[in-house]
Amino acid sequence: MSESSKGSVSVVIPARNEEVNIARVVNSLAGQEGVREILVVDDQSADRTGEILKSLEAQFTSLRSLRIDSLPKGWNGKTYALATGARQTSGEWLLFTDADTEHRPGSLAALLEVAEQKRADLLSLSPGQETPTWWEKAVIPFVYVRLSKLYRFEEVSDPASPAAAANGQFLLIRRGIYQRVGGHEAVRGALLEDVELARRVKAAGGRLVFLPGAPWVRTRMYATFTEMWRGWTKNLYLLYGADLGRIVVGCGETLTFDVLPTPAFLVLCLWIAAGQGSAAIALAAVALFLLALFRQWSYGRALGRLGFDTRPAAFQAPGALLFSLMLLNSVWAYRMAGRVEWKGREYSTKTSAGGGKV
């Protein structure tokens, strides 16, 4: 890392009821070369987050915390926490990162070097994902493979392409351009604040760099199935650009090629076993079996390119089905119900644009 980058990063972490995660993320960042300060913004936590932060402040001189006790009208909780934190920092770079992340030793120095080499104004990662339960193994990798097709890393990082994206789990941005585009205040009501901020940076002529981040940062996004359902309900409709045509095509492709081949193959096998089969039915069964194998192989390769463990490819079919249901539920929430729920708060989808994790 160059001399000019040492001690140049102010880290801002929004935390709402993060007693399980907060010590891990602070510990993983406190020893990173390049960190000037770490500011954790306690967003009205009702658990032991504040108590744990006081203990951590006694251990790390670079750590400060502040608490938000109210949410101004027109803001969502995360954007207000991030904006509040950013105003209290002084580093040349701002690193916005989530409380459920863990940063590998040496990762910040390496990524600052990448940012400088590529002359990035905003560098963001799609972190590696920890998926201990079957439903996480089924859904989380599948969603990220889909997102990697919607937001291709090379296109987002190409200054000539209009594509823009970022992931709020790791968003490293130069203070100058952050202030020039209005910071999080400019996206105060956005539910997809990371992508909206990236769009503003690119529209202002800033350079985006978007990378697979498994070697540097890992996270477990959701501790319960309900959290996962609510989180992707909040995000998926917006991640598809609120484009119903795009959603119909994506959902139709997923159901046709990733969900239906396996049960259709099993039905045909039962039909053949019952003595009702024919040569045409047998050929159809073989074709479905080969299609299912090919899709799983292709999915495994996609996981590998993202730096993910390839073993969750075995959960492709249930993951595709749950993804489709969550995508349809996200459409319902935005187009019909008019609201989404997240972190104990309810947001109107009629006034919110954009939140979440790419």
C-alpha positions in Angstrom: 0.0 0.0 0.0 1.3 3.5 -0.8 2.3 5.9 1.9 -0.6 8.2 0.9 -3.2 5.5 1.8 -2.0 4.7 5.3 -4.5 5.6 7.9 -6.8 7.1 5.2 -9.9 5.0 5.7 -12.9 5.8 7.9 -15.1 2.8 8.4 -18.8 3.3 9.1 -20.9 0.4 10.3 -24.7 0.6 10.8 -25.9 -1.7 13.5 -29.5 -2.4 14.5 -29.8 -5.3 17.0 -26.5 -6.8 16.0 -25.3 -8.3 19.3 -24.4 -11.6 17.6 -22.3 -10.0 14.9 -20.8 -6.7 16.1 -17.7 -8.0 18.0 -16.7 -10.1 15.0 -16.8 -7.3 12.4 -15.0 -4.8 14.7 -12.3 -7.3 15.6 -11.8 -8.1 11.9 -11.4 -4.4 11.0 -9.5 -3.0 14.0 -6.2 -4.5 13.0 -6.4 -3.6 9.3 -3.7 -1.5 7.9 -5.1 1.7 6.5 -7.9 2.2 9.1 -8.0 5.7 10.5 -11.2 5.2 12.6 -14.1 2.9 13.0 -17.5 4.4 13.7 -20.4 2.1 14.6 -23.8 3.8 14.4 -26.2 2.1 16.8 -29.6 2.4 15.1 -32.0 2.2 18.1 -30.9 -1.3 19.0 -33.0 -3.0 21.7 -30.5 -5.8 22.4 -27.0 -5.8 23.9 -25.4 -4.1 20.9 -24.7 -0.9 22.8 -23.3 -2.7 25.8 -20.9 -4.8 23.6 -19.8 -1.6 21.8 -18.8 0.0 25.1 -16.6 -3.0 25.9 -15.0 -2.9 22.5 -14.3 0.8 22.8 -12.2 0.0 25.8 -10.1 -2.4 23.7 -9.7 -0.4 20.5 -8.7 3.3 20.4 -9.8 3.6 16.8 -13.4 2.6 17.6 -16.2 5.1 18.4 -19.9 4.5 18.6 -22.9 6.8 18.6 -26.6 6.0 19.0 -29.5 7.2 16.9 -32.7 7.5 18.9 -35.1 8.7 16.2 -35.6 8.4 12.5 -36.3 11.6 10.5 -39.2 11.6 8.1 -38.2 10.6 4.6 -35.2 8.5 5.6 -34.9 4.7 5.9 -33.0 3.4 8.9 -29.8 2.3 7.1 -29.3 5.4 5.0 -29.8 7.7 8.0 -27.3 5.6 10.1 -24.7 5.7 7.2 -25.2 9.5 6.6 -24.9 10.2 10.3 -21.7 8.2 10.6 -20.1 9.7 7.5 -20.6 13.2 8.9 -18.5 12.3 12.0 -15.5 10.9 10.1 -12.4 12.5 8.4 -10.7 9.9 6.3 -9.8 10.3 2.6 -11.8 7.1 1.9 -15.0 6.0 3.5 -15.7 2.3 3.9 -19.4 1.4 4.5 -19.7 -2.1 5.6 -22.4 -4.2 7.3 -22.3 -5.5 10.8 -22.7 -9.1 9.6 -19.4 -9.1 7.6 -16.0 -10.4 8.5 -12.9 -8.9 6.8 -9.9 -11.2 6.2 -6.5 -10.0 7.5 -4.8 -7.7 5.0 -7.9 -7.3 2.9 -8.3 -3.5 3.3 -4.7 -2.8 2.3 -5.0 -5.1 -0.7 -8.3 -3.5 -1.8 -6.9 0.1 -1.4 -4.1 -0.9 -3.7 -6.6 -2.2 -6.2 -8.6 1.0 -6.0 -5.5 3.1 -6.5 -4.2 1.0 -9.4 -7.6 1.2 -11.2 -8.1 4.8 -10.3 -11.5 3.9 -8.7 -13.7 6.4 -7.1 -15.9 3.6 -5.7 -14.9 0.0 -5.2 -17.4 -2.5 -4.1 -17.4 -6.3 -3.5 -19.9 -9.1 -3.7 -18.6 -10.9 -0.5 -18.3 -14.6 0.0 -21.4 -16.1 1.7 -21.6 -18.4 4.7 -24.5 -20.8 4.3 -24.7 -23.3 7.2 -28.4 -24.3 6.7 -30.0 -26.1 3.8 -32.2 -23.2 2.9 -29.2 -20.8 2.8 -27.3 -23.2 0.6 -30.3 -23.4 -1.7 -31.2 -19.8 -1.9 -28.2 -17.5 -1.3 -25.8 -18.8 -3.9 -28.6 -19.1 -6.5 -29.6 -15.4 -5.9 -26.0 -14.3 -6.3 -25.6 -16.2 -9.6 -28.7 -14.5 -10.9 -27.5 -11.1 -9.7 -24.1 -11.7 -11.4 -26.0 -11.9 -14.7 -28.1 -8.8 -14.0 -25.0 -6.8 -12.9 -22.0 -8.2 -14.7 -18.7 -7.2 -12.9 -17.0 -6.3 -16.1 -19.8 -4.1 -17.3 -20.2 -2.2 -14.0 -16.4 -1.6 -14.0 -16.4 -0.4 -17.6 -16.5 3.4 -17.7 -18.1 3.2 -21.2 -21.0 1.1 -20.0 -24.0 2.7 -18.3 -24.3 -0.3 -15.9 -23.9 0.7 -12.3 -24.1 -1.4 -9.1 -22.6 -1.7 -5.7 -23.0 -3.9 -2.6 -23.5 -2.2 0.7 -21.8 -5.1 2.5 -18.5 -3.5 1.3 -18.6 -0.1 -0.4 -15.3 1.8 -0.4 -15.7 5.4 -1.8 -13.5 8.5 -2.0 -14.8 11.2 0.3 -14.6 13.8 -2.4 -17.0 12.1 -4.8 -19.2 10.9 -2.0 -19.8 14.6 -1.0 -20.0 15.7 -4.7 -23.0 13.3 -5.4 -24.7 14.2 -2.2 -23.8 11.2 -0.1 -26.5 9.1 1.5 -28.6 12.2 2.0 -29.2 12.1 -1.8 -30.6 8.6 -1.5 -32.2 9.0 1.9 -35.4 7.1 1.1 -33.9 4.5 -1.1 -34.3 0.9 -0.1 -31.5 -0.1 -2.6 -29.2 2.7 -1.4 -26.0 1.0 -2.5 -27.0 0.7 -6.1 -28.5 4.2 -6.2 -25.3 5.7 -4.8 -23.3 3.8 -7.4 -25.5 5.1 -10.2 -25.0 8.7 -9.0 -21.2 8.2 -8.9 -21.1 6.8 -12.4 -23.4 9.5 -13.7 -21.1 12.1 -12.2 -18.2 10.7 -14.2 -16.8 8.6 -11.3 -15.0 5.3 -11.9 -16.7 2.2 -10.4 -14.8 -1.1 -9.7 -17.1 -4.1 -8.8 -15.5 -7.4 -7.9 -16.3 -10.9 -6.5 -15.1 -10.5 -2.9 -14.9 -14.0 -1.4 -11.1 -13.8 -0.9 -11.4 -10.6 1.2 -14.8 -10.5 2.9 -17.4 -13.0 4.1 -20.8 -12.7 5.5 -23.8 -14.6 6.7 -26.7 -12.5 5.6 -29.7 -14.0 7.3 -29.9 -16.0 10.5 -33.5 -17.2 10.0 -35.6 -18.3 7.1 -38.1 -15.5 7.9 -35.3 -12.8 7.7 -34.1 -14.2 4.4 -37.7 -14.1 3.0 -38.2 -10.5 4.1 -34.8 -9.4 3.0 -35.1 -10.7 -0.6 -38.7 -9.6 -0.7 -37.4 -6.1 0.0 -34.6 -6.3 -2.6 -35.5 -8.5 -5.6 -38.1 -6.3 -7.3 -35.7 -3.4 -7.2 -32.7 -5.4 -8.2 -34.6 -6.3 -11.4 -35.1 -2.6 -12.0 -38.8 -2.8 -11.2 -39.2 -4.2 -14.7 -42.1 -6.6 -14.9 -41.1 -7.9 -18.3 -37.6 -8.7 -17.1 -39.0 -10.4 -14.0 -41.5 -12.5 -16.0 -38.7 -13.7 -18.4 -36.3 -14.4 -15.5 -39.0 -16.2 -13.4 -40.1 -18.2 -16.5 -36.6 -19.2 -17.4 -35.9 -20.3 -13.8 -39.1 -22.4 -13.5 -38.7 -24.0 -16.9 -35.0 -24.9 -16.9 -34.1 -25.2 -13.2 -37.3 -26.3 -11.4 -39.4 -28.4 -13.7 -37.0 -30.9 -15.3 -36.4 -32.9 -12.1 -40.1 -33.4 -11.1 -41.0 -34.0 -14.7 -38.3 -36.6 -15.0 -39.6 -38.4 -11.9 -43.2 -38.3 -13.1 -42.1 -39.9 -16.4 -40.1 -42.5 -14.5 -43.2 -43.4 -12.5 -45.2 -43.6 -15.6 -42.7 -46.0 -17.2 -42.5 -48.1 -14.1 -46.3 -48.4 -14.1 -46.0 -49.9 -17.6 -47.5 -46.9 -19.3 -44.3 -45.8 -21.1 -43.3 -45.7 -24.7 -40.1 -45.0 -26.6 -41.0 -41.4 -26.9 -41.7 -41.1 -23.2 -38.4 -42.8 -22.4 -36.5 -40.4 -24.7 -38.3 -37.5 -23.0 -37.2 -38.8 -19.6 -33.6 -39.1 -20.8 -33.7 -35.6 -22.2 -35.0 -34.1 -19.0 -32.4 -36.0 -17.0 -29.6 -34.7 -19.2 -31.0 -31.1 -19.0 -31.1 -31.3 -15.2 -27.5 -32.5 -15.1 -26.4 -29.8 -17.5 -28.1 -27.0 -15.5 -26.6 -28.3 -12.3 -23.1 -28.5 -13.9 -23.5 -25.0 -15.4 -24.7 -23.7 -12.0 -21.7 -25.2 -10.2 -19.3 -23.5 -12.7 -21.1 -20.2 -12.1 -20.6 -20.6 -8.3 -16.9 -21.3 -8.8 -16.5 -18.1 -10.9 -17.9 -16.1 -8.0 -15.5 -17.7 -5.6 -18.3 -19.7 -3.9 -18.2 -23.3 -2.6 -19.5 -25.4 -5.5 -21.2 -28.0 -3.3 -24.5 -26.0 -2.9 -25.0 -26.8 -6.6 -26.8 -29.9 -5.4 -29.5 -27.6 -4.0 -30.2 -26.0 -7.3 -33.8 -27.1 -7.8 -35.1 -26.1 -4.4 -33.1 -22.9 -4.6 -34.6 -22.0 -7.9 -38.1 -22.7 -6.7 -37.6 -20.6 -3.5 -36.0 -17.8 -5.6 -39.0 -17.7 -7.9 -41.4 -17.6 -5.0 -39.5 -14.7 -3.3 -39.3 -12.8 -6.6 -43.0 -13.1 -7.1 -43.6 -12.1 -3.5 -41.4 -9.1 -4.0 -43.5 -8.1 -7.0 -46.6 -8.5 -4.8 -45.1 -6.3 -2.0 -44.2 -3.5 -4.4 -47.1 -3.6 -6.9 -50.0 -4.7 -4.7 -49.4 -4.5 -0.9 -47.5 -1.3 -1.2 -45.1 -2.0 1.7 -42.1 -4.1 2.9 -40.9 -4.9 6.3 -37.3 -4.9 7.4 -35.5 -4.8 10.8 -38.7 -4.2 12.6 -39.7 -1.2 10.4 -42.3 -1.0 7.7 -41.5 1.0 4.6 -44.0 2.2 1.9 -43.0 1.0 -1.5 -44.8 3.9 -3.1 -42.3 6.4 -1.9 -39.1 4.3 -1.6 -36.7 3.7 -4.5 -34.1 1.3 -4.3 -31.9 -1.1 -0.6 -30.2 -4.0 -0.3 -27.3 -6.3 -1.2 -26.1 -7.0 -4.6 
